[in-house]
């Protein structure tokens, strides 16, 4: 009984360790994979609009404020996950 009991706790710890290791990177990577193209596409549109509209920005700041409201979360995600942008 003692002999099989000795390797079991090590195996259990190893299995739990693997589960934790797999569980930690996977949830981060799974949502990260579908999100970067959307994130890159959305700021890309903002940049495209921002480039041809420099005279309209100071004249009509309302446009800048409206798109800035729904996208602060995306900007925070980009800043929080610079690795995704570097990979892409």
Backbone bond lengths (Angstrom), bond angles and torsions (degrees), N, CA, C in turn:
res aa  C-N    CA-C-N  psi(-1)  N-CA   C-N-CA  omega(-1)  CA-C   N-CA-C  phi
1 X - - - 1.464 - - 1.519 110.07 -
2 X 1.359 115.26 -37.40 1.463 117.24 -177.71 1.530 110.61 -71.66
3 X 1.342 116.15 -35.86 1.457 118.02 -177.35 1.529 111.89 -62.84
4 X 1.331 119.53 -52.15 1.474 118.32 179.54 1.521 111.63 -68.21
5 X 1.336 117.29 -24.29 1.462 119.72 -179.03 1.524 109.99 -70.88
6 X 1.320 117.42 -27.17 1.464 119.34 -178.00 1.535 111.98 -70.36
7 X 1.331 119.27 -50.01 1.478 118.29 -179.30 1.521 112.69 -71.99
8 X 1.320 117.30 -24.28 1.465 118.52 -176.67 1.527 112.56 -63.01
9 X 1.343 118.41 -48.94 1.478 117.08 -178.47 1.522 111.36 -60.35
10 X 1.319 117.24 -36.99 1.462 119.13 178.36 1.525 109.66 -63.94
11 X 1.332 116.09 -43.83 1.465 118.81 179.49 1.522 110.41 -64.52
12 X 1.331 115.53 -40.31 1.458 118.25 179.88 1.524 110.19 -63.84
13 X 1.330 116.18 -43.33 1.470 118.72 178.69 1.526 109.71 -63.02
14 X 1.323 116.04 -40.89 1.462 118.73 -179.91 1.526 110.27 -64.58
15 X 1.326 116.15 -42.16 1.469 118.96 -179.91 1.522 110.37 -65.33
16 X 1.329 116.15 -44.04 1.468 118.76 178.73 1.526 109.53 -62.78
17 X 1.321 116.49 -40.51 1.463 119.34 179.04 1.521 111.03 -62.00
18 X 1.336 116.65 -42.43 1.462 119.48 178.85 1.520 110.55 -64.84
19 X 1.323 116.12 -42.09 1.465 119.35 179.28 1.526 109.75 -59.55
20 X 1.328 116.46 -42.79 1.468 119.18 -179.25 1.529 109.82 -67.23
21 X 1.320 116.31 -43.33 1.465 119.23 -179.04 1.530 110.29 -62.25
22 X 1.326 116.40 -44.18 1.462 119.14 -179.97 1.525 110.72 -70.60
23 X 1.324 116.22 -36.00 1.465 119.17 -176.08 1.526 110.32 -71.12
24 X 1.309 118.05 -32.15 1.463 119.51 -176.80 1.530 112.14 -72.74
25 X 1.333 119.33 -52.72 1.473 117.72 -177.11 1.522 113.21 -74.24
26 X 1.338 118.04 -29.85 1.463 119.15 -174.96 1.525 113.15 -64.49
27 X 1.337 119.07 -50.20 1.474 117.71 -178.63 1.518 111.66 -61.86
28 X 1.323 116.98 -30.59 1.463 119.29 178.67 1.533 109.80 -73.17
29 X 1.333 116.45 -38.88 1.461 118.70 -176.02 1.531 111.46 -77.41
30 X 1.321 117.23 -37.03 1.463 119.40 -176.63 1.531 111.45 -59.75
31 X 1.337 119.49 -53.39 1.468 118.35 179.15 1.517 111.58 -71.18
32 X 1.328 116.27 -22.39 1.459 119.00 -177.19 1.531 110.32 -72.86
33 X 1.319 118.05 -30.84 1.463 119.98 -176.87 1.527 112.39 -68.31
34 X 1.333 119.65 -48.75 1.474 118.46 -179.74 1.523 112.93 -74.87
35 X 1.324 117.89 -21.06 1.460 119.66 -175.00 1.533 113.90 -78.50
36 X 1.337 119.43 -40.26 1.471 117.57 -173.76 1.521 114.62 -56.03
37 X 1.354 120.48 -41.38 1.476 117.90 179.26 1.519 111.49 -61.76
38 X 1.323 117.35 -37.84 1.465 119.70 178.89 1.526 109.78 -68.55
39 X 1.316 115.82 -41.55 1.461 119.27 -179.41 1.530 109.69 -64.52
40 X 1.315 116.27 -44.54 1.458 119.09 -178.86 1.527 110.05 -67.18
41 X 1.318 117.10 -34.67 1.463 119.87 -178.62 1.523 110.44 -70.74
42 X 1.307 117.42 -40.56 1.463 119.58 -177.05 1.524 112.03 -68.86
43 X 1.351 119.08 -49.49 1.470 117.51 177.31 1.521 111.52 -65.11
44 X 1.331 117.13 -29.10 1.462 119.54 176.92 1.515 110.68 -61.64
45 X 1.322 116.59 -41.89 1.461 120.04 177.83 1.525 109.84 -64.14
46 X 1.321 116.96 -42.32 1.464 120.38 179.09 1.527 109.71 -59.84
47 X 1.327 116.70 -42.52 1.463 119.69 -179.34 1.530 110.10 -66.42
48 X 1.320 116.52 -41.31 1.463 119.08 179.61 1.523 110.33 -61.58
49 X 1.326 116.64 -43.80 1.464 119.84 179.37 1.529 110.28 -69.29
50 X 1.324 116.40 -34.65 1.462 119.35 -176.64 1.532 110.47 -71.56
51 X 1.307 118.05 -30.11 1.464 119.71 -177.54 1.533 112.10 -70.84
52 X 1.337 120.15 -49.65 1.469 119.19 -177.91 1.525 113.10 -79.41
53 X 1.342 118.04 -10.23 1.456 120.26 -175.31 1.530 114.05 -110.98
54 X 1.319 119.94 31.70 1.473 117.97 179.17 1.526 113.04 -60.51
55 X 1.347 120.83 -37.12 1.468 118.79 179.57 1.519 111.79 -71.07
56 X 1.336 117.66 -26.39 1.464 120.41 -177.98 1.528 111.71 -81.34
57 X 1.309 117.04 -22.56 1.467 118.89 -178.78 1.531 111.36 -60.76
58 X 1.318 120.14 -53.28 1.467 118.91 179.74 1.529 111.63 -71.79
59 X 1.333 117.39 -28.98 1.465 119.78 -177.75 1.527 110.02 -73.59
60 X 1.344 117.08 -38.95 1.467 120.50 -178.32 1.531 109.31 -130.67
61 X 1.322 117.21 78.84 1.474 119.36 -178.64 1.520 112.07 -66.69
62 X 1.329 118.05 -15.41 1.465 120.92 179.52 1.522 111.05 -57.72
63 X 1.312 117.46 -36.93 1.469 119.56 179.96 1.528 110.00 -64.86
64 X 1.312 116.02 -40.68 1.457 118.84 -179.71 1.531 110.34 -66.00
65 X 1.319 117.63 -36.42 1.466 120.35 -176.95 1.534 110.43 -72.70
66 X 1.304 117.35 -39.09 1.463 119.42 -177.23 1.530 111.75 -61.89
67 X 1.334 119.82 -52.64 1.464 118.62 179.49 1.521 112.00 -69.43
68 X 1.326 117.44 -21.86 1.460 119.51 -178.58 1.524 110.82 -73.74
69 X 1.309 118.17 -22.77 1.465 119.83 -177.84 1.533 112.14 -71.96
70 X 1.338 119.78 -49.79 1.468 118.10 -177.36 1.521 113.16 -76.62
71 X 1.318 119.46 -13.16 1.459 120.61 -172.47 1.526 115.40 -104.77
72 X 1.327 120.31 2.49 1.469 117.10 177.99 1.523 111.42 -63.35
73 X 1.325 117.41 -33.41 1.461 120.00 178.20 1.523 109.66 -64.08
74 X 1.311 117.63 -41.92 1.465 120.31 -179.92 1.530 109.73 -65.12
75 X 1.331 116.20 -40.32 1.466 118.36 179.04 1.523 110.22 -64.63
76 X 1.329 116.79 -40.22 1.461 119.58 178.23 1.521 109.86 -64.04
77 X 1.323 117.21 -38.78 1.466 119.89 179.09 1.523 109.72 -64.08
78 X 1.305 116.96 -40.96 1.468 119.89 179.56 1.522 109.89 -64.11
79 X 1.326 116.77 -44.61 1.460 119.64 179.88 1.522 110.20 -67.05
80 X 1.320 116.79 -36.90 1.465 120.05 -178.27 1.523 111.07 -73.80
81 X 1.323 118.18 -24.34 1.461 121.26 -177.79 1.532 110.19 -125.77
82 X 1.333 117.15 68.38 1.478 118.85 -179.52 1.522 112.10 -69.31
83 X 1.331 117.27 -22.27 1.462 119.81 -179.56 1.527 110.69 -61.31
84 X 1.308 117.41 -38.13 1.465 120.34 -179.09 1.528 109.70 -62.07
85 X 1.320 116.65 -44.69 1.458 119.36 -178.72 1.529 109.66 -65.77
86 X 1.326 116.71 -36.97 1.457 119.38 -179.81 1.529 109.90 -67.65
87 X 1.327 117.13 -39.01 1.464 120.07 179.96 1.521 110.31 -65.51
88 X 1.314 116.64 -39.54 1.458 120.06 -178.67 1.523 109.14 -85.91
